[in-house]
Amino acid sequence: MSFSSRTATGLLLLAVLVAAAQALPVASAAAPAPPQRVVSLAPSVTETLFALGFGDRLVGVTTYCDYPAGARKIPRIGGFMNPSLEAILARRPDLVLGVVGATDPVTAGGMRRLGLRVDLISLGSVSDILSAVKSIARLLGNPDAGEELARRIARQIDRVKRRVAPAPRRSTLLVVGLRPLIAVGGKNFIDELITLAGGRNVAGSAPQPWLNLPDEYVVARAPEVIIEAGMGSERAESWRHWRDLGSIPAVKEGRVYSYPSDKILRPGPRIGEGLEEIARLVHPECFARSSGRNRGETACESSRP
């Protein structure tokens, strides 16, 4: 075979090899498997995981994680603010989920130094909550579930916004304790919920999310609606406390409401339900129907100019 023939044959062989190599499937880097053993450091995180269908991946939750019922059967790893590092390690998690501003950074750093993966999510606003739902779903390997849950919550919020839109803002005080009087301030997702419910938080201008209020402040602000959320054993003392502050419009008009549910206190998947429930307290007329009105029209809607 001549030199030129050998060269031509070599080039042909090279072309065949290149073509064969291009025809082979390209091996891609294997994506890491989604976490299968998750420890939750907050009740809202636990609720979100269950709502997304990942409850069976939880191997540890806090002593405050009591919703849904399935959460009560999961081993405890300590309190919301002081989880036990030893108990967390014993659960052999491949992911620990906490909350920015709530999970102690020192504790989170200690877990990371021991080789645990720790992710902290932000839940400071309604927008943060919807984003967290989607982020957790992506993290656990089912982004579609997160998109669907976030859309459902957004639809619940939009329904309430439309309901109360015609009504004037009603000044509202939301408290979680009486002695001392602890109220929702500003920069808090609950402050946002009060606004979305058609209210105006009388303590919403405060820079801190929670604050102790003197009775004189409440009298001066004259809320038209008072909502007592949580409260625990103090709930029984409510009437006695407000009886002594009878000049407040909410007290005079019988608009002091007990709201024992924790739906609006936990920044999780039930905030849409909780929003409607407090909107019904702030603006009951927007959810009432009267036979004397046009079919399907509420007292709130009929007042629209």
Disulfide bonds with the S-S distance in Angstrom:
Cys286-Cys300 2.14
